[in-house]
């Protein structure tokens, strides 16, 4: 009996005694081998004998598990090489460095202006390849950044790639977009056309949004911040991928890619291509797009690395080129006769010869090639060079010409006034009939008494369009460019704590702007009268080389240098940086001036000198807490198109000056095993933003444009974001942005002529007005949960408020408008969802994914392009902000808006092998 009790007692307490001996957990933290940033969400597999344990690294990259015998730890994370570590019970592994899976990623980090968490003292948010792939569906690329603080993204007209992004209330023309640290904003206007980068979701390794001053090594700073897309480099491991996706409105996408892996000679090649097509969510926005990506990496030795990257995304898509009246889209309760077209309505399209045809078609191909060289001179000194080239070709279409109205007066039918049918579709077949001298039914305008071209010439007796009532055609406005640049960078570590950095930023850009015939719609030719170097020329309807309407070039040359110093020791990270740049503009016109007699066809060159001064500090209070602050001031050159606003070489914008920006920011960060959180406050003051108006000199009668100086925009706010992982398979993310963006002052400007004689005084009333065009309050809450191994679900809710209609401050010149706010659009909320399932067998991974956006089919206005005010007096003639006519005379201005998309979905499968 006693022996039995003893045995029972040993059986009962034996495991407890064993636990007491082995309950010390294995601990460690995963860090990127190059950046030293922690790696959250990595997959960890612990194998001890026949037993396996699977878990994820925590928000701060840490992990903890308990074993009773020696085990093997396998580490796997998207974008990193797999790693195996032998582990003893109770071991403290410290920081485990995990190498990037791509060749020369260190070079990309050095040259790509990457901010480092808890070190670089700026406000930054990062999204990596796995999350991009999980969330993209059939979204536009900027939409994956919607979960980041300070951003506001819309699809604008809704055409393929027509989306846009605002950062802290600043348009994307004032936000620097970079790919691997190379700028892509148009050098004349600052514009970014996302349709040119339709394949970025397939090739992006990560995207960083650096709000405010940012960590850019470029010589020119941006007002809103930097969006830096780091593309995938050549993969070290051999393998490939293939995927297919379908979605709403005929959406189809196919992708295939292959990596050779790194060979013994240090060479590695990665290739990827994709094809996308669809009918478009908005009516009449059919599209087709391709994408190709090639990167060749060569690690010559441990000191020299060369990479070549080339990518492009040729595409065409039909557009909703202009915002639509609110009443046309959603109805007018005050006018029962209003024809309601619905949120998908597009007034630019119809059918031509049985196929979808649109006045507004965008087509473009902007291949970009980068040659990167990285040289580790010694243990303290690194040199990198990037040479890049971009040759953009393409443009956008629209109508040109005219058709006489019923009274015989020529009327330009374009945009809203194009003749349409009962369904609101453009009557392209009937326009072709009219252009061919046949009267359509119902009639369009009135045919001329002699529809044939009466002048002598090669097209005598044929139908020829011009601007004076002789037909209307589809023209293409070409906006092409040749762009070359180089960024040279040298970094030297003075000692273990101090490093200095300096470099050159060199750019040359030539923009080619002209129009050509794109489709004659039945005419034989177009008669051009504006080309003074070829007066009275005919351009055949099938001649896509002949130029019409205008032909000019814009040349931009930029030379800049920058220098910075960093101090990193113990708990402190400090930096100071400065840059100086010169921007040179010249305009060349091939139409408006006779090159033989008028030398003004080449404008005078305009130089603008800008500079940047900025600095910041980060202090790590503990392993969990850090604080940072930065401050900066810079002046930048005005955009090219504000120097010559009337598109000629004579009317130069007078009194134009550099724009001046002062910014200050402070933030706090928290990192623990379960929670990562950042909060920051900012204040950016933008002075002398360039606005201009037309004035007439009474002494000469000459009209000219003059800059209105002195307007100040103040953007300030608070931003918060967090990631929480309360249990191993649940991840919760949150974001809140509260902005207060407004115009700070009223201004009066005395306008003088070329002889400095005052001719006018302009008053602008903007003090206290909210900045329009972007929601000043945004919130996002999302959660992802792995239900069982491989089966994951994610839901995300986004809310936008304090969104004001866009308006032009220079037009607020009526004293009665002082203090009158822009139209405040209704707030809205969007619920998105994702379900995925991944299985593995024989080294092949297959993922099925369903994405549904705007699950509740919320109807909302994403932006308004006008700001007509509400008339509060019922029963009187007028209109309200939504274009609901109150009076009986049917008059009143119209607010035109872009509605957001309703419910959309995609279903796809991807194979990795």
C-alpha positions in Angstrom: 0.0 0.0 0.0 2.7 2.4 1.0 4.7 1.5 -2.2 1.6 2.2 -4.3 1.0 5.6 -2.6 4.6 6.5 -3.2 4.4 5.6 -6.9 1.1 7.5 -7.2 2.7 10.6 -5.6 5.7 10.5 -7.9 3.5 10.2 -10.9 1.4 13.1 -9.8 4.2 15.5 -8.9 6.9 14.3 -11.3 5.7 16.6 -14.2 5.5 19.5 -11.8 9.0 18.9 -10.6 10.2 18.7 -14.2 8.3 21.9 -15.0 10.0 23.5 -12.0 13.4 22.6 -13.6 12.5 23.7 -17.2 10.0 26.5 -16.9 12.5 29.1 -17.7 11.4 30.3 -21.2 13.5 30.6 -24.3 13.5 34.3 -25.3 14.8 36.3 -28.2 14.1 39.1 -30.6 14.2 39.1 -34.4 15.9 42.1 -36.2 16.6 43.0 -39.8 20.3 42.3 -40.5 20.7 45.6 -42.3 18.4 48.1 -40.7 18.4 46.6 -37.2 14.6 47.2 -37.1 12.6 44.5 -35.3 10.6 42.0 -37.4 7.0 41.5 -36.1 4.7 38.7 -37.3 7.5 36.3 -38.4 6.5 32.7 -38.4 8.4 30.6 -35.8 8.4 26.8 -35.8 9.9 25.0 -32.8 10.6 21.3 -33.4 11.6 19.0 -30.5 11.6 15.4 -31.4 8.2 14.5 -32.8 6.6 17.6 -31.3 6.1 20.9 -33.1 5.1 24.4 -31.7 4.1 27.3 -34.0 3.9 30.9 -33.0 4.5 34.5 -34.4 7.0 37.0 -33.2 5.4 39.8 -31.2 4.8 43.4 -32.2 8.3 44.3 -31.0 9.9 41.3 -32.7 10.3 39.3 -29.4 9.3 35.7 -28.9 9.0 33.4 -25.9 8.4 29.7 -25.7 9.1 26.8 -23.3 10.9 23.5 -24.2 12.1 20.6 -22.1 14.7 19.4 -24.4 17.0 20.6 -27.2 15.0 21.9 -30.1 15.3 23.5 -33.6 13.9 27.0 -34.2 12.9 27.8 -37.8 12.4 31.4 -38.7 10.3 32.5 -41.7 9.1 35.9 -42.8 8.1 37.4 -46.1 11.1 39.2 -47.6 13.7 37.4 -45.5 15.8 34.3 -45.9 14.7 31.4 -43.7 16.9 30.8 -40.8 17.4 27.8 -38.4 18.7 28.1 -34.9 19.5 25.3 -32.4 18.0 26.1 -29.0 18.6 24.8 -25.5 15.9 24.9 -22.8 15.8 28.3 -21.0 18.2 29.9 -23.5 18.3 33.7 -23.9 19.0 34.2 -27.6 19.2 38.0 -27.6 18.9 39.7 -31.0 18.8 37.3 -33.9 19.7 39.0 -37.2 17.7 37.8 -40.2 19.0 38.5 -43.7 16.9 40.0 -46.4 16.1 37.6 -49.1 17.0 40.1 -51.8 20.4 40.8 -53.3 21.9 44.2 -52.4 19.1 45.3 -50.1 21.7 47.1 -48.0 22.4 49.2 -51.1 18.7 50.0 -51.4 18.5 51.1 -47.8 21.6 53.4 -48.2 20.3 55.0 -51.3 16.6 54.8 -50.8 16.1 57.3 -47.9 14.7 54.7 -45.5 13.7 55.8 -42.0 14.7 53.5 -39.1 12.2 52.9 -36.3 13.1 54.4 -32.9 16.1 56.1 -34.5 15.1 58.5 -37.3 13.3 61.4 -35.6 10.4 61.7 -38.0 6.7 60.6 -38.3 6.8 57.5 -40.5 4.5 54.6 -41.3 5.5 51.5 -43.2 3.6 48.8 -45.0 5.4 45.7 -46.3 4.9 43.3 -49.2 2.8 40.7 -47.3 0.3 43.4 -46.2 0.2 45.0 -49.6 -0.6 41.6 -51.2 -3.3 40.9 -48.6 -5.1 44.3 -49.0 -4.7 45.3 -52.6 -7.5 43.4 -54.3 -8.5 45.7 -57.2 -7.8 48.9 -55.3 -5.6 51.6 -56.7 -2.1 51.5 -55.3 -2.4 54.7 -53.2 -5.5 53.2 -51.5 -3.4 50.7 -49.5 -2.0 53.8 -47.7 -5.4 54.8 -46.4 -4.8 53.1 -43.1 -1.9 55.5 -42.4 -2.3 58.7 -40.4 -2.5 62.0 -42.2 -3.5 60.5 -45.6 -6.6 61.0 -47.7 -7.1 59.0 -50.9 -9.8 59.2 -53.5 -10.3 57.6 -56.9 -11.2 61.0 -58.5 -13.1 60.2 -61.7 -12.8 56.5 -61.1 -10.8 55.6 -64.2 -8.0 53.0 -64.0 -5.1 54.7 -62.2 -6.8 58.0 -61.8 -6.6 58.0 -58.0 -4.8 60.6 -55.9 -3.4 61.0 -52.4 -3.2 64.0 -50.0 -0.8 64.0 -47.1 -1.6 66.3 -44.1 -3.9 68.2 -46.4 -1.3 68.8 -49.1 -2.0 67.6 -52.6 0.2 64.9 -54.1 1.8 67.6 -56.3 3.3 68.8 -53.0 4.3 65.3 -51.8 7.5 63.7 -53.0 6.8 60.2 -54.5 10.0 58.2 -54.9 10.8 54.7 -56.2 13.9 53.3 -54.5 14.8 56.9 -53.6 14.4 58.2 -57.2 11.8 61.0 -57.6 8.9 60.5 -60.0 6.8 63.7 -59.6 6.5 65.5 -62.9 9.3 68.2 -62.9 7.0 70.8 -64.5 3.9 70.5 -62.4 4.7 68.1 -59.5 1.9 65.8 -60.7 1.9 62.0 -60.2 -0.1 59.8 -62.5 -0.7 56.4 -60.8 -1.8 54.8 -64.0 1.9 55.0 -65.0 2.7 52.8 -62.0 -0.2 50.3 -62.1 2.1 47.4 -61.3 3.6 48.7 -58.1 1.6 46.4 -55.9 3.2 43.4 -57.6 6.8 44.7 -57.2 6.8 46.7 -54.0 8.9 45.3 -51.2 7.7 48.0 -48.8 6.2 51.5 -48.8 7.2 54.2 -46.3 5.1 57.3 -45.9 7.4 59.9 -44.2 5.1 62.7 -43.1 6.5 66.2 -42.7 10.2 66.9 -43.2 11.1 63.2 -43.9 14.5 61.6 -44.2 15.0 62.2 -48.0 18.5 62.7 -49.2 17.2 64.8 -52.2 18.2 68.4 -52.5 14.6 69.6 -52.6 12.1 69.0 -49.8 8.4 68.4 -50.2 5.7 70.2 -48.2 3.5 67.2 -47.3 6.3 64.6 -46.9 7.7 61.6 -48.9 6.2 58.4 -50.2 9.0 56.0 -50.8 8.3 52.8 -52.6 11.1 50.2 -52.4 10.8 47.6 -55.1 11.8 44.0 -54.7 15.4 43.4 -55.5 16.8 40.2 -57.1 15.9 37.2 -54.9 18.7 35.1 -53.4 16.6 32.0 -53.6 15.4 30.3 -56.7 11.6 30.2 -57.3 8.6 31.7 -59.0 5.0 32.7 -58.8 1.8 32.8 -60.8 -1.5 34.3 -60.0 -5.0 34.9 -61.4 -7.6 37.3 -60.1 -11.2 38.1 -61.2 -13.5 40.8 -59.9 -16.5 43.0 -60.3 -17.2 44.7 -63.7 -15.1 42.3 -65.7 -11.9 42.7 -63.8 -9.2 40.2 -64.6 -5.5 40.1 -63.7 -2.8 37.6 -64.5 0.7 37.7 -63.1 3.8 35.5 -63.5 7.3 35.9 -62.1 10.5 34.0 -61.7 13.8 34.3 -59.8 17.0 32.6 -60.8 18.4 32.8 -57.3 21.9 34.0 -56.5 24.5 32.0 -58.4 28.1 31.3 -57.5 29.2 34.2 -59.6 27.1 36.6 -57.5 24.6 37.2 -60.2 20.8 37.0 -59.7 17.9 37.8 -62.0 14.2 38.4 -61.2 11.5 38.9 -63.8 7.8 39.7 -63.4 5.0 40.5 -65.8 1.3 41.0 -65.5 -1.8 41.8 -67.6 -4.9 43.6 -66.3 -8.2 44.4 -67.9 -11.8 45.4 -67.0 -14.9 47.4 -67.8 -14.4 49.7 -64.9 -16.8 50.4 -62.0 -17.8 53.7 -63.5 -19.8 53.5 -66.7 -17.6 53.8 -69.8 -14.2 53.4 -68.2 -12.9 50.2 -69.8 -9.2 49.6 -69.5 -6.2 47.4 -70.3 -2.8 47.5 -68.7 0.4 45.6 -68.7 3.3 45.6 -66.3 6.9 44.4 -66.6 9.7 44.4 -64.0 13.3 43.2 -64.3 16.0 43.5 -61.8 19.5 42.1 -62.2 21.8 42.0 -59.2 25.5 41.3 -59.1 27.4 41.1 -55.9 30.9 41.3 -57.3 32.5 40.8 -53.9 31.9 42.1 -50.4 32.8 45.6 -51.4 31.1 46.2 -54.8 27.5 45.6 -55.8 25.7 46.6 -59.0 22.0 46.3 -59.7 20.0 47.2 -62.7 16.2 47.7 -62.4 13.8 48.4 -65.2 10.0 48.7 -64.9 7.1 50.0 -66.9 3.3 49.8 -67.1 1.9 50.6 -70.6 -1.8 51.1 -70.4 -4.9 52.7 -71.8 -8.1 53.6 -70.0 -11.3 55.5 -70.6 -12.0 58.2 -68.0 -14.7 60.2 -66.3 -12.8 63.4 -67.2 -15.0 65.9 -65.3 -17.0 65.9 -62.0 -20.7 65.5 -62.5 -23.5 67.7 -61.0 -24.8 66.3 -57.7 -28.4 66.4 -59.0 -27.6 64.4 -62.1 -26.0 61.7 -60.0 -28.3 61.5 -57.0 -31.5 63.5 -57.9 -33.1 66.8 -56.9 -36.0 66.7 -54.5 -36.9 70.3 -55.5 -37.2 69.5 -59.2 -39.2 66.4 -60.2 -38.0 66.8 -63.8 -34.4 66.2 -62.9 -33.0 63.1 -64.8 -31.1 61.0 -62.3 -28.3 59.0 -63.8 -26.8 57.4 -60.7 -23.3 57.4 -59.1 -21.7 55.5 -62.0 -22.8 58.0 -64.6 -20.1 59.3 -67.0 -20.9 62.0 -69.6 -17.8 61.4 -71.7 -18.6 58.2 -73.4 -21.0 56.4 -75.8 -20.9 53.7 -78.5 -19.1 54.2 -81.9 -19.5 51.5 -84.5 -20.8 49.2 -81.8 -17.9 49.6 -79.4 -17.3 51.6 -76.2 -15.8 55.0 -77.2 -15.0 58.0 -75.1 -13.9 61.6 -75.5 -11.6 60.9 -72.6 -9.0 58.2 -73.1 -5.7 58.1 -71.4 -2.8 56.1 -72.8 0.7 56.1 -71.5 4.0 54.2 -71.1 6.6 55.5 -68.7 9.5 53.0 -68.5 12.1 53.8 -65.9 15.5 52.2 -65.6 17.9 52.6 -62.6 21.5 51.6 -62.5 22.8 51.4 -58.9 26.4 51.0 -57.8 27.4 50.4 -54.2 31.0 50.5 -53.0 32.1 49.8 -49.5 35.3 51.7 -49.6 36.3 50.6 -46.1 34.8 49.8 -42.8 33.9 53.5 -42.3 33.1 54.8 -45.8 30.4 53.9 -48.3 29.8 55.3 -51.8 26.6 54.9 -53.8 25.5 56.1 -57.2 22.2 55.9 -58.9 21.8 56.7 -62.6 18.2 56.8 -63.9 16.3 57.5 -67.1 12.7 57.8 -67.9 11.2 58.2 -71.4 7.4 58.9 -71.1 5.2 58.6 -74.1 1.5 59.1 -74.3 -1.3 61.5 -73.5 -5.0 62.0 -73.1 -7.8 62.6 -75.6 -10.7 65.1 -75.8 -12.8 66.8 -78.5 -11.6 69.7 -80.7 -13.5 71.6 -83.4 -17.1 72.7 -83.4 -20.6 72.1 -84.8 -22.9 75.0 -85.6 -26.0 75.2 -83.3 -29.5 75.5 -84.6 -28.9 79.2 -85.3 -25.8 78.6 -87.3 -23.3 79.9 -84.7 -20.4 77.5 -84.1 -20.6 75.9 -80.7 -17.8 73.8 -79.3 -19.4 70.5 -78.2 -17.2 69.0 -75.4 -17.5 67.9 -71.9 -21.0 68.5 -70.5 -22.4 70.0 -73.7 -21.7 67.1 -76.0 -24.9 66.0 -77.8 -26.2 62.9 -76.1 -29.1 60.5 -76.3 -31.9 59.7 -73.8 -29.5 57.6 -71.7 -26.9 60.4 -71.5 -24.5 58.7 -73.9 -22.6 60.7 -76.5 -23.9 60.1 -80.0 -20.6 59.4 -81.7 -22.2 57.6 -84.7 -24.4 60.6 -85.3 -21.4 63.0 -85.0 -19.6 60.9 -87.6 -22.6 61.4 -89.9 -22.6 65.1 -89.4 -18.9 65.3 -90.0 -19.6 63.4 -93.3 -22.3 65.8 -94.5 -25.2 63.5 -93.5 -28.0 64.9 -91.3 -28.5 62.5 -88.4 -31.8 61.9 -86.7 -32.5 63.5 -84.3 -30.5 66.4 -85.7 -27.3 67.8 -84.2 -27.0 71.5 -84.7 -27.4 72.7 -88.2 -25.4 71.7 -91.3 -23.6 74.5 -93.1 -25.1 75.6 -96.4 -22.1 74.0 -98.1 -20.7 71.2 -95.9 -17.7 70.6 -98.2 -14.4 72.4 -97.6 -14.4 75.4 -100.0 -10.8 76.4 -100.0 -8.4 75.2 -102.6 -5.9 72.6 -101.5 -5.3 68.8 -101.2 -8.6 68.2 -99.5 -10.8 70.3 -101.8 -14.2 68.7 -102.0 -13.7 66.6 -98.9 -14.9 67.2 -95.4 -12.3 68.9 -93.2 -12.8 69.8 -89.5 -11.5 73.1 -88.0 -12.4 75.4 -85.1 -15.1 77.3 -87.0 -18.1 75.1 -87.4 -16.7 72.5 -89.7 -16.8 69.3 -87.6 -15.5 68.0 -84.3 -12.9 65.3 -83.9 -11.1 63.5 -81.1 -7.6 64.9 -80.5 -4.8 63.6 -78.3 -3.0 66.0 -76.0 0.5 64.5 -75.8 2.5 65.1 -72.6 5.8 63.3 -73.2 9.2 63.6 -71.6 12.8 62.7 -71.6 14.2 62.6 -68.0 17.7 61.8 -66.9 19.2 62.1 -63.4 21.8 60.9 -61.0 22.1 60.8 -57.2 25.6 60.5 -55.8 26.1 59.8 -52.1 29.1 59.4 -49.8 28.8 58.3 -46.2 31.6 58.3 -43.7 31.7 57.2 -40.1 34.0 59.5 -38.2 33.7 57.1 -35.2 31.2 54.7 -33.8 28.8 57.5 -32.9 29.2 60.2 -35.6 28.6 59.8 -39.3 28.5 62.4 -42.1 26.8 62.2 -45.4 26.9 64.3 -48.6 25.9 64.1 -52.2 24.7 65.5 -55.4 21.2 65.5 -56.9 21.3 66.2 -60.7 18.3 66.2 -63.0 17.6 67.1 -66.6 14.0 67.0 -68.0 12.5 67.9 -71.3 8.7 67.9 -71.6 7.2 67.6 -75.1 3.7 69.0 -75.3 1.6 69.0 -78.5 -1.7 67.8 -79.9 -2.4 65.5 -82.7 -5.4 64.0 -84.5 -6.4 60.8 -82.7 -9.7 59.9 -84.5 -11.2 62.0 -87.3 -14.8 60.7 -86.6 -15.6 60.8 -90.4 -13.6 63.8 -91.6 -10.7 63.5 -94.0 -8.4 66.0 -92.2 -8.1 68.8 -89.7 -7.2 72.3 -90.9 -4.7 74.0 -88.5 -4.3 77.8 -88.4 -2.2 78.4 -85.2 1.1 77.1 -86.5 2.9 80.2 -87.7 5.8 78.1 -89.0 3.4 76.1 -91.2 0.4 78.3 -91.8 -2.7 76.8 -93.2 -1.6 73.2 -93.0 -3.8 70.1 -93.3 -3.3 67.1 -91.0 -4.9 63.9 -92.3 -7.3 62.1 -90.0 -5.0 59.1 -89.9 -1.8 61.1 -89.4 -0.7 60.7 -85.8 2.6 62.5 -86.4 1.2 65.8 -87.5 0.8 68.5 -84.7 -2.3 70.6 -84.2 -3.4 73.4 -81.8 -0.1 73.8 -79.9 3.4 72.4 -79.8 5.9 73.5 -77.1 8.6 72.1 -74.9 9.5 72.7 -71.3 13.1 72.3 -70.2 14.0 71.9 -66.5 17.5 71.6 -65.3 18.2 71.1 -61.6 21.5 71.0 -59.7 21.6 70.4 -56.0 23.8 69.3 -53.2 23.1 68.1 -49.7 25.0 67.3 -46.5 24.0 65.8 -43.2 25.5 64.6 -39.9 24.2 62.0 -37.6 25.0 61.2 -34.0 24.0 57.8 -32.5 25.1 56.8 -29.1 23.5 55.2 -26.1 20.0 56.6 -26.0 20.4 59.5 -28.4 20.0 59.8 -32.2 20.6 63.3 -33.6 20.7 64.6 -37.1 21.2 67.9 -38.9 20.9 68.4 -42.6 21.1 71.1 -45.3 20.8 71.4 -49.0 21.1 74.0 -51.8 19.6 73.7 -55.3 19.2 75.7 -58.4 16.3 75.1 -60.8 16.4 76.5 -64.3 13.3 76.7 -66.5 13.0 77.5 -70.2 10.0 77.3 -72.5 10.3 76.7 -76.3 7.3 77.2 -78.6 7.1 75.7 -82.1 3.7 77.2 -83.0 3.1 80.7 -81.8 6.2 82.4 -83.1 7.9 82.4 -86.5 11.3 80.9 -85.8 12.8 82.8 -88.7 11.7 86.3 -87.6 10.9 86.1 -83.9 13.6 85.0 -81.5 11.1 84.9 -78.6 10.2 81.3 -79.7 12.9 80.4 -77.2 12.0 82.1 -73.9 14.5 83.6 -71.5 15.7 81.2 -68.9 14.4 81.6 -65.3 16.5 80.5 -62.4 15.3 79.9 -58.8 17.6 79.0 -55.9 16.2 77.0 -53.1 17.5 75.6 -49.9 16.6 73.3 -47.0 17.7 73.4 -43.3 16.4 70.8 -40.9 17.4 68.9 -37.8 15.9 66.5 -35.2 16.6 64.3 -32.2 15.3 61.0 -30.9 15.7 59.9 -27.3 15.1 56.3 -26.2 13.9 56.6 -22.7 13.8 52.8 -22.2 13.6 49.8 -24.4 9.9 50.6 -24.7 9.6 54.4 -24.8 11.1 57.0 -27.1 10.4 60.6 -27.9 11.5 62.7 -30.9 11.3 66.2 -32.3 12.3 67.9 -35.6 12.3 71.3 -37.1 13.0 72.6 -40.5 12.7 75.5 -42.9 13.0 75.5 -46.7 12.3 77.5 -49.8 11.5 75.8 -53.1 11.1 77.0 -56.6 7.6 77.6 -58.0 6.4 75.0 -60.5 7.2 75.5 -64.2 3.5 76.0 -65.1 3.2 79.0 -62.8 6.0 80.9 -64.5 4.3 80.9 -67.9 0.6 80.5 -66.9 -0.9 81.6 -70.3 1.1 79.0 -72.3 3.1 81.5 -74.3 6.6 83.0 -74.0 5.4 86.6 -73.5 3.1 86.5 -70.5 5.5 85.8 -67.7 4.0 85.6 -64.2 5.1 88.8 -62.5 6.3 89.0 -58.9 6.7 85.3 -58.7 8.8 84.1 -55.8 10.0 81.0 -53.9 7.5 79.3 -51.7 8.5 79.2 -48.0 7.7 76.4 -45.6 8.4 76.1 -41.8 7.6 72.9 -40.0 8.0 71.6 -36.5 7.0 68.3 -35.1 7.2 66.2 -31.9 6.3 62.6 -31.2 6.3 59.7 -28.8 6.7 56.0 -29.4 5.9 52.9 -27.4 7.0 49.3 -28.1 6.2 46.2 -26.1 5.6 42.6 -26.7 1.9 43.2 -27.2 1.6 46.8 -28.3 3.3 49.2 -30.7 2.0 52.8 -30.7 3.1 56.2 -32.1 1.6 59.6 -31.5 2.9 62.9 -33.0 1.9 66.5 -33.3 2.9 68.8 -36.1 2.6 72.4 -37.3 3.5 73.4 -40.9 3.2 76.9 -42.2 3.3 77.5 -45.9 4.0 81.1 -47.0 3.9 82.7 -50.5 2.1 79.8 -52.2 1.9 80.9 -55.8 -1.5 82.1 -57.0 -2.0 84.3 -60.0 -4.7 86.3 -61.7 -5.2 88.1 -65.0 -4.9 91.9 -65.1 -5.2 94.6 -67.8 -2.7 97.4 -68.1 -4.9 100.5 -68.8 -2.0 102.3 -70.5 -1.5 99.7 -73.1 -4.5 97.5 -72.9 -2.3 94.5 -72.6 -3.3 91.6 -70.3 -0.9 89.7 -68.2 -0.7 87.4 -65.2 0.6 88.5 -61.9 1.4 86.5 -58.7 -0.6 87.2 -55.6 1.9 87.1 -52.7 1.5 86.7 -49.0 -1.1 84.0 -48.5 -0.3 81.7 -45.6 -1.7 78.2 -45.1 -1.4 76.6 -41.6 -1.6 72.9 -41.3 -1.5 71.5 -37.8 -2.8 68.4 -36.1 -2.2 65.2 -34.1 -1.8 61.6 -35.4 -2.0 58.3 -33.7 -1.4 54.7 -34.8 -1.1 51.4 -33.0 -0.7 47.7 -33.5 -1.9 45.3 -30.8 -1.4 41.5 -30.7 -3.2 40.4 -27.5 -3.0 36.7 -28.5 -0.8 34.9 -31.0 -3.1 34.8 -34.0 -5.0 38.1 -33.5 -3.7 41.4 -34.8 -5.5 44.7 -34.2 -4.5 48.0 -35.9 -5.8 51.5 -35.3 -5.2 55.0 -36.7 -6.6 58.4 -35.9 -5.8 61.7 -37.5 -7.2 65.1 -36.3 -6.2 67.9 -38.5 -6.8 71.7 -38.3 -5.9 73.0 -41.8 -6.9 76.5 -42.7 -5.9 79.7 -44.4 -4.3 82.0 -41.9 -4.8 85.5 -43.4 -6.4 87.9 -45.8 -4.0 89.7 -48.3 -4.0 92.7 -50.5 -1.4 93.0 -53.3 -0.6 96.0 -55.4 -0.1 94.9 -59.0 2.4 96.8 -61.2 3.2 96.7 -64.9 6.6 96.2 -66.5 7.5 99.8 -65.6 6.7 99.3 -61.9 3.6 101.5 -62.2 0.7 100.4 -60.0 -2.3 99.4 -62.1 -4.5 97.5 -59.7 -4.9 96.3 -56.1 -6.3 92.9 -55.4 -7.9 91.7 -52.2 -8.2 88.1 -51.1 -10.4 87.1 -48.2 -9.3 83.7 -46.9 -8.6 84.2 -43.2 -10.0 81.3 -41.1 -11.2 79.3 -44.1 -10.7 75.6 -44.0 -8.4 74.0 -46.6 -10.5 71.9 -48.9 -10.0 68.8 -50.9 -9.0 66.3 -48.0 -10.7 65.0 -44.9 -9.2 66.6 -41.8 -10.5 63.8 -39.5 -9.8 60.2 -40.4 -10.0 57.0 -38.5 -9.3 53.4 -39.3 -9.7 50.3 -37.2 -8.8 46.8 -38.5 -8.4 43.3 -37.1 -6.9 40.2 -38.6 -7.3 36.7 -37.1 -6.0 33.3 -38.1 -8.9 31.0 -37.5 -7.0 27.8 -38.1 -3.6 27.3 -39.7 -3.7 28.9 -43.1 -7.2 30.4 -42.8 -7.2 34.1 -42.1 -9.8 36.8 -41.9 -9.4 40.6 -41.8 -11.9 43.4 -41.5 -11.2 47.1 -41.7 -13.4 50.1 -41.0 -12.5 53.6 -42.3 -14.2 56.9 -41.4 -13.7 60.3 -42.9 -15.1 63.6 -41.6 -14.4 67.4 -41.8 -14.1 67.2 -45.6 -14.5 70.5 -47.3 -15.1 71.2 -51.0 -12.1 72.3 -53.1 -11.9 76.0 -53.8 -9.4 78.4 -55.3 -8.3 81.0 -52.7 -7.4 83.5 -55.4 -11.1 83.7 -56.4 -12.2 84.7 -52.9 -11.9 88.4 -53.8 -15.4 89.5 -52.8 -15.5 91.1 -49.3 -19.0 89.6 -48.8 -17.3 86.2 -48.9 -15.1 86.9 -45.9 -15.4 84.2 -43.3 -17.8 82.1 -45.4 -16.7 78.5 -45.2 -16.5 76.2 -48.1 -19.2 73.5 -48.4 -18.6 70.8 -45.8 -19.3 67.4 -47.4 -21.1 64.6 -45.5 -18.9 62.3 -43.5 -18.8 58.6 -44.5 -17.6 55.2 -43.3 -16.4 52.2 -45.3 -16.2 48.6 -44.2 -13.8 46.3 -46.1 -13.1 42.6 -45.6 -10.6 39.9 -46.6 -10.6 36.1 -46.4 -7.6 34.0 -47.4 -6.6 30.4 -47.2 -3.0 29.1 -47.7 -2.0 25.5 -48.1 1.5 24.0 -48.7 2.5 20.7 -50.3 5.7 19.5 -51.9 7.4 22.9 -51.5 4.6 24.7 -53.3 2.4 27.3 -51.5 -1.1 28.1 -52.8 -3.1 31.0 -51.5 -6.8 31.7 -52.3 -8.0 35.2 -51.4 -11.3 37.0 -51.4 -11.4 40.8 -51.0 -14.7 42.8 -50.6 -14.5 46.6 -50.3 -17.3 48.8 -49.1 -19.2 45.8 -47.9 -22.2 47.9 -46.9 -22.4 49.6 -50.3 -22.1 53.0 -48.7 -23.1 55.9 -51.0 -20.8 58.9 -50.4 -19.1 61.9 -52.0 -15.3 61.6 -52.0 -14.6 65.1 -53.3 -16.3 68.2 -54.7 -14.5 70.3 -57.3 -16.8 73.3 -56.7 -18.0 75.3 -53.8 -21.4 76.9 -54.5 -23.1 78.1 -51.4 -26.4 77.0 -49.9 -29.4 79.4 -50.2 -31.2 79.2 -46.8 -34.3 81.1 -47.9 -36.9 78.6 -49.0 -39.2 79.6 -51.8 -36.8 82.0 -53.3 -34.7 81.6 -56.4 -31.4 80.0 -55.7 -29.8 76.7 -55.1 -28.3 74.7 -52.2 -24.9 73.1 -51.9 -26.1 69.9 -53.6 -27.4 71.7 -56.6 -31.0 71.3 -55.5 -32.7 74.2 -57.3 -35.0 76.0 -54.9 -36.6 78.6 -57.3 -38.8 78.0 -60.3 -36.6 79.5 -63.0 -34.3 76.6 -63.1 -31.2 78.7 -62.9 -28.4 78.5 -60.4 -24.8 77.3 -60.3 -24.0 73.6 -60.0 -21.8 71.8 -57.5 -19.9 69.1 -59.3 -18.7 66.1 -57.4 -16.9 62.7 -57.6 -18.8 60.0 -55.8 -16.9 57.1 -54.2 -17.2 53.5 -55.4 -19.9 51.2 -54.0 -19.3 47.5 -53.2 -16.5 45.9 -55.2 -14.8 42.5 -54.9 -12.0 40.3 -56.2 -11.3 36.5 -55.9 -7.8 35.3 -56.7 -5.4 32.4 -56.4 -1.6 32.6 -56.2 1.0 29.8 -56.5 4.5 30.2 -55.1 7.0 27.5 -56.2 
